[in-house]
């Protein structure tokens, strides 16, 4: 994954958090909100894992300062991922406050997308159940 792909993942996360999840809460679609949070958490985890992998590649080339800088730059993604996945897996309803808390954990500036990349968020239905089954 390149920095461009990481940024694309963050745009998807921004769209989910700023457009689709608030809409699901207004429609009282808690099940789909949990599914979208599962997708959000998974995307953030991929961003974190990729940054760690890139840092290891820099370490192999003896660019320790660059590797450490990359790790520090993306270190927040693990905590945000864990929080999003925790929200997705628990049975409690998702609240606007929990989404606000998740947004504060994300260090990158989230911008509302000018054009939606996700036309139908319902296609992610069942993501939380898949996540639960993988954790058993």
Buried (B, 14 or more C-beta within 10 A) or exposed (E): BEEEEBEBBBBBBBBBBBBBBBBBBEEEBBEBBBBBBBBBBBBBBBBBBBBBEBBEEBBEEEBEEBBEEBBEEBEBBBBBBBBBBEBBBEEEEBEEEBBEEBBEBBEBEBEEBEEEEBEEBEEBBEBBEEBEEEEE
